[in-house]
Amino acid sequence: MKKVFAIILTALMILTLCTAVSAEEPEAFATVEALQFDRLPEIDGKVTTDEWGQPTAAHIKYPENPQTDVADNNDTNVEFTIWFRYTFDGFYVAAQTPDKNPCNKYVHDHNIWNGDALQMRFDPYGCTADQGLIAASARDSNYSDDYQELVFAYSTEDKQCYTYCWHGIMVGLALQSEGGSYAASNDGTTTTYEIFIPWSELVTSLPHVGTTYGISAALLTATAGENNDEWQNWLEWGAGVINGRDDNICGTNRLVMTDKTVFGGASLVDPDPDAEVTIKTSIPEAEGDAVVIDFSKLSGANGMNHKINDDGSVQLTFEETNDPFISLNVSGQVKIKGEDYPYFAIYLQTNDTYKDGELFYCTTGSVGDYTPYYSVPLEYSFVEGRQVVVADMTDALEYEGYVVKFRFDAYDGECEDPDESYITVYSAGFFKNYEDAVMFRVDGVSVELDPQYVKEVKGDTTDTEQTTTEEITTAPSSDTEKDTEQVTDTENITTTKEETTADNGKQTKNDNNYLPVIIACIAAAVAVIIVVIIVIVKKKKK
């Protein structure tokens, strides 16, 4: 009987161990806390625990930290430690990395990233999970329009810290307003960054206890005398700072403003404790036969310029190049399943009707970046008025899962006078049916199509010059969009009372990821118990 009891106990121990191991496996993003400074540090490029307390994340390294990525998996010697602190006056960041020979020859311009540097993205609306953005992977999510991107670097020439802002309130040279300060140093073994950023340079409203932000950080490394004194490796903590370099990528790490203080003193006095906290609404699922997207959310232009007209249309003009394209973010506006909406249509007008364009696409199903295999042709009708250009995805390779982003190549191949050409985009959207796409049938405002285009679509071969106006409805123009359900507009940011994360700043777990492991462990334990019972029964029979 003792043997039987031992076997049962062993089975239960196996089950418990399996469950515990699976529960401890971390997610691919981190939730960390920003402590309150109850004793301010001196921003001098020197960081100690006596001044900053224990770090927020120590010895960040690949692959030890599941939130990390590196330039070369075979070169994993890059690491850094980082501190996040705050007061109601501003945000504090400190970082340290082992570095005997820092190098950055671009500290005076926007190429400051191309050397030893600390780079960050900060999203005032929270991490991707908080915003309800597509999270099939960390690479398939989107920043809010108000993200901040900053970089800091140490100069060995004058021993100073330099900074730059690519996107945000302080575009261009960062931290130039009164009150911002930053410093860096190197003692022959370690490079240290110490930064204070006033909230006015990061957000439009002050934080409160429980406010969450999306954050990612990356360290780029260079060695003097090697690789033309330019970067050789990088380590990214979170997503989107370096890998992919795309506005569809968001800082997946969640930073929570806590009431805890660094040195155990009293919590700071919130200047407006009853103020409401703004939290971005979740991105909605696509509904209906057609879904219009905001074509003005453009980025990544090459040989193509754009401006938004007073009527909300987008004017595209071209430089002297034969490869003009521009990227369009989708995942931050609406969740569109490619399988449900296989037609993408652009309602436009152009003075160069002999274009053959191409549309590249990325989806959460399997396509993570633009490649020649994941594209469909665009053919313009031979008309000079308003028309519709359709991309047929019905047979497109791996066009599945949620649509993340596009690359709109206006034309493919030679163009006689690219700098004399233009395209005016009035609207764009996804359609379930081809017939609706080619006539741009969708609820909203009226659409006026070129009569010749309508004749071609309807297969009318008569030579009549009767003017045909399709009173079709599409999404509201930009003037009315601001009053609609467009989730990317600030008017659609819902306001709620202060909220804290459900896990109180601890690492978030997704139990569904471990369900197969738990089931397997339970099955194994049950099998052992059944064998034991059979053995007991047989012994009794004997």
N, C-alpha and C positions, 0 to 999 in steps of 0.2 A: 504493500500500500504506500509505503514511503517513496518507492520508485515512481508510482503513478502520480503522487502529489508533486514530486520533483519535475516530472515531465510537464504537467499542467502549469506549474509555476514558471518553467522555462518558456513555454509558449506565450504566457501572458507577458513575460519580460520582453520577448521578441516583439510582440505587438506594441508595447509601450515605447520601446526603443525606436521602432520604425516611425511611429507617430511623432515622437520628439524630434528625431532627426529631420523629418520632412518639415516640421513646423519651424525649425531654426534656419532653413534655407532662405537666404535673403532675396528680396525683390531687386529688380534692376534699377531702382531709384531709391533715394534716401530721403527721410524726413529728419531735419535737424532744427535745432533751436538757436535763435539769436538771443543771447543774454543781454540784460540791461547793464550798462556801465554805471556803477555807483561811485566810481572814482576814475576820472578821465585820464587817459594816457597822454604822454607827450609824443606828438607825431614827428619822430626824428629818425625813423628807419631802423630802430632798435626795438626788438620785441622780446619780452621775457614773460614767464608765467606770473611773476610778481606784479607785472603791469597789466597783463591781458588775461590772466587766469589760464585754465586748461583749454587747449584748442577745441574748436567745434568738430573738426575731423583731422585726426593725426595720421601721418605717414600714409597718405593716399597713394596707392600704387596699383598697377595692373599685374596680374588679374586678381589680386587679393580683394580689392573693392569691386563688387559687381557693377557699380555705376560707372566704371572707367573704360576708356578706350585709348589705344596708342597708335602711333604712326606705323610702328613695326613691331609685331608680336614677338620677334626674336630679340628685340632691344627693349627690355623692360626695366632699365636701371633708373628711369625717371620717377621721382616722387616729390610730393610736397605736403605741407601741413598748413591748415587754414583756420582762421578765427573769424566769426561773424558776431558783431556786437552792435548795439544801438542805444541811442537816447531819443528823446522826442525832438531833438535838434537835427540829428542826422544819423547816417549809417557808417559803421566802422568795419574795415576789413584789414586783416593782416595775413601774411603768408610767408613761409620759409621753405627753401629748397636747397639741398646740397649742391654747391656749385663753386668749384675752385677758380674758374676762369670765365666770368660772365662776358658776353659779347653781344652788342647790338649797334650796328652802324646806321640804323634808320630812326633813331630816337626823335628826330626833328620833323618827320612827316608821317603821312598816313600808312606807310609801310613799316611802321614801328613793330608790327607783329613778326617781322621777318628776322628774328634773332631771339635772344633770351627775353622773355616777356611773360607777364601774367595777364590773361584775358578773361573777361567775364561777360555773361549775359544775365540780365535782371528783368523779370517780367512782373510788373506791379499787379497784374490780375491773378497771380498764382501760377502753380505748375500746371502741366497739361491735364493731370487727373482732376485738379480742382476746377478747371475750366470746361471739363467735359469734352475735351478734344480727343480725336482718334488716337488710340494708344495701342494699336496692334503691335507696334514696336516704338521705341523711343524716337526713331528716325522719322516716323510718319505723323508727327504732330506739328502744331503751329503756334508761333508766338502771337500774343495779342499785338495790336498795332502800336502799342505804347512801350514795347520792350526797349531796354537800354543796352547798348553794347560798348564796353570800355576796355582799354588795354593800358598796362603800365609796364615801364621798362627802366632799367638802371643803366646809366651811362658811366663807363669807366673813365671817360675823359674828364668830366667835371664832378663826378661822384653825386650826380643829381638824379632824381626820378622824373621821368617824362610820361605823358599820358595823351591819349587820343580817344575821341568818341565817334564811332561810325553811325550810330543810330540812337536817337533819344532826344531829350530836352536840350542837351548841350552838344549838338552835332558839331563836329570839328574838334578843336582843342577843348578838352574836357576840364571841368572844375575851375573855370575862370571867374566864377562869381565870388563875391566876398564870403569868406568862411570856409571854403573848401581847402583841404591841405593833404599833401601826400609826400612820402619820402621813401628812399630805398638805400640799401647799403650792401656791401660785401666785405667779409672779414678774411677772405682767403679760403674759406671752407663752405660758407653759407651765404646765399643771397636772401635778403629780407625786404619785404614790401610792407608799408604801413600807410593806411589810407583813411581819410575822413571825407565823406560826401554829404553835403547838406541834403535834406529830403527834397528841397525845392529843385534839385538837379536830377532827381530820380522819379518822383511821383507828383501827382497833382493834388493829393490829399494826404494828410499825415496818417501814419500807422497807429494802431492801438494794440493792446494786448490781445493776441489771438489772430491778428492779421497774418495772412500767409502770402509769400511771394514765390515765384518760380526763379530758380537760380542754377547756373552752371558755371564752372570755372575750368580753365585749362592753363597748363604750363607749357610754353615752347622753349626749346633749348638749342643753343648754338655754342660752338667752341672756337675761340680765336685761332686763326691760322688754318681752319678746316672749312671745306665747302664754301669757299668765298666769303667766310665770316657770316653765313646765313644759317637759317634754322636747319636742324638735322632730325629732330624728333619732337614729339609732343605727347602729353598725357592729358586726357580730357576727363573731368569729373562731372557727370551729367551728359547732356546731349546738345549738339547744335553749335557749339562755339567754334569748332574746327571741322570735325568730320562731317562732310556733306556741304558745309557752308551754304545753308539754304534757309530762307525764312520760314520754310515749312517745318523746321526743326526747333523744338522748344526745350528750355531748361526743365528737365523732368524732376529735378530735386526740389523738394518743398522746404522752404525756410519759414519757420513759425516765430513770430514775435512773442516772447514769453515775459511773464512778470518776475522771473527769477533774476537775481542780480549776480554779478561776477564774484563779488567778495562777501556776499551774505548780508549786505545792508538792506535798508528799507527800499521797497519798490519805488520807482520814480513816479512823480505826480503827472498823470495824464492831463495835458492842458484842456482837453475837450473830451472827457470820459463818456459823455452821452452821445457823442457823434456816431452816425451810422457808418458801417463799413460797406464799401461797394464791392460786389463780387460779380464777376462776369457770368452771364447765363451760359448754360450748356449749349453746345452746337446741336441744332435739331436734325432729325432724320428727314430726308427728302420725302415729299408727299405729292400726289397728283401725277398727271400725265406729263407735266413739264416743270422744270425748276430753273429759274433765272438766277444767275450768279453775278456778282459785281465785278465787271471786267476791269475796273479801275485799280484793283488790287494787284498791281503789276510790279515785277522786280526782275533782276537778272537780265537787263537789256544788253543786246549786242548788235551794233550797227543800226539800232532802231531807237528813236526818241518818241516820247509820248507826253501829252498834256491833256488835262480834263477840261472840256469846254463848258460854257455856262449852262448848256442844256443837259449836262451830265454825260454826253458822249465822250469817247476817248479818241483823240487825234494822234495817229501814228505817222511819223515821217522817217525817212531813211537816210543813212549816211552812204558814202561811196564804198559799199561793200556788197558782196554777193551771198552773205550769210546773215541776214537780219533775223533776229528772233527776240522774243520776250517771254518771261515766265509768268504764270498766273497761278496764284495759290487758291486752292479750293477747300481743303480740309478745315480751314478756320471759318468758313462761311456756312457750310451745310454738309451733312454726311450723305454722300451720294454713292449708292452701290452701282458699280459699273454694269453688273448683270441686268439690273432693272432699267438702266438708262443708257442704252447703247449708241445713242446719237447725240453728238455735240454740234450745236449750230451757232454761227456768228452772224448777226444782222448788221450789215455794214454798207459803206459806199466807198468806191475807190476810183481814181482817175486812170488806173492802169489795170485793165480787165484781163490782161493776158498773163496772169500769175498762176503758177502751180506751187502751192504751198504744202506744208506738212505739219502735222500735229503730233508731238511726242507726249506721252502720258506716263504717270507713275501711280501705282495703286498699292494698297496695303496687302493685296493678295500675294504678290511676289515681286513686283517691279519697284525697285527702290530708287532708280536713277534713270536719267535719259540715255537711251542707247538707240542705235538705228533699228534694232529689232522691235522696239516698242513704239511704233508710230504708224499713222495712217495718212494717206494723201488728202489734200484739199484742192478742189477744182473750182475756180471762179467762173461764173457765167459771163458771157460776152455782152454785158450791158454796162451802161455808164451811170445808172441810177442806183437806188437802194436795192440790195439783194441779200440773199442768205447763202452762206458757205457752210456746208455740212461735212462733218467727219463721221464716217460710218464705222463704228467699233464692233459690229456684230461678229466679225471674224478676226478681230484684233487679238494678237498673241497675249495671253494671260491678262486680259482686261477683266479683272475680277477683284472682289473686295471693294473697299471704299476708295474713291478717287482722291488722290492727295494733291496733285499739281499737274500742270501742263507746261509745254513749251510750244508757243505759237510761232512757227516759222512762216513769215508772210509770203515768201516765194522761194522757190528752189531753183538754183542755177542762175543763168545770166539775166541781167536786167539792163536795158539800154541806158536809162537815166534814173538810177535809184534815188538820187537826191531830188528829183523832180516828182517822185511818186508820193502818194499819201493814201492812207486808209482811215476812214472814220468809222469806229465801232459804236453802234447805238445800243446794242444789247447782246448778250450771249447766254446760252443755257443748255441744259440736258433734256433730252426727250425720250419717251418710251417708244413713240411711233415715228417712222420716217416721214409720213405725210405731214404730221404736225411740225416736224423739224424744218422741212424745206419751205413751209409757209410761215414758220415762226408763230404757231398758234399756242398762246399761253395767256392766262388771265393777267390783266393789267391795262396798259394804255394802247391806243391804236397804233398800227404799224402801216406805213405807206411803202409798198413795194413797186419796183420798176415794172411797167406794163410788159416790156419785152421779157423780163424774167418770169413773170406770171405765165405768159404764153408758153415759154419753154417748159416750165414745170408741169403745166396742164397738157402739154403735147399739142397745143393749138398751132397748126401750120398755116392758118389764114393770115393774110397780110393786113389785117385791120389795125388801125392805129388808135383804137378806142382805149382811153385811159382806164386802167384798172387799179382800184385802190382796195387793198385787202384791209377791212376794218377788223384787224386781229388784235388781241390784247396781249400785252407782255407785261413784264415787271414795271413798276412805277419808275419814272425818271428820277435822276439824282435829287431833284428838289423835293420830291415826295418820299423818296427812299428813307429819309431821315425819320419819317413818322411811321414807318412800317416795321415788320418783324426782322429787319436785317440785323443779324446778331453781331456783326462786326462794328456797328455804329455805337457810339457811347450812349445814345438815348436808350438803348436796349440793355444797358447794364442794370441789373436789379439791385435794389438796396435792401439790405437786411441788417439786423442788429449784429453786434460783435459775435463772430463765430470762431470756435477753436476746432482744431482737427480732432477727429474721433479717437485717434490713437495718442492724443496728448503729446505729440512730438516724437513718439517712438516710431521705429521703422515699421512701415505698413506691410502687411502680409496679404496674400491672395490665396485663401485656402483651396480654391478650386484647382490651383496648379498642383496641389499635392494629393488630390483625390485618388488618382490611380495608384499611387504608392500606398496610401492608407488602405484601400480596398485589397490590394495584394497582400499586405501584412495581415489583415483580418482573415483573409482566406487561408493563409498559411497557418495561422494560429488555430482556426477552426479545424483544419485538416489534422493537425497534431492531436487535438482533443478527441476527434472521432477515432483516430488510430488507438488512442489510449483506452477509449470505451470498448472498442472491439477486443482489445487484449484482455480487459477485465472480464468481459462476457465469456470469452473462450476459456479463461482460467476457471471461472465458476462452473462451466459445463464439465470440465475435466474433474 
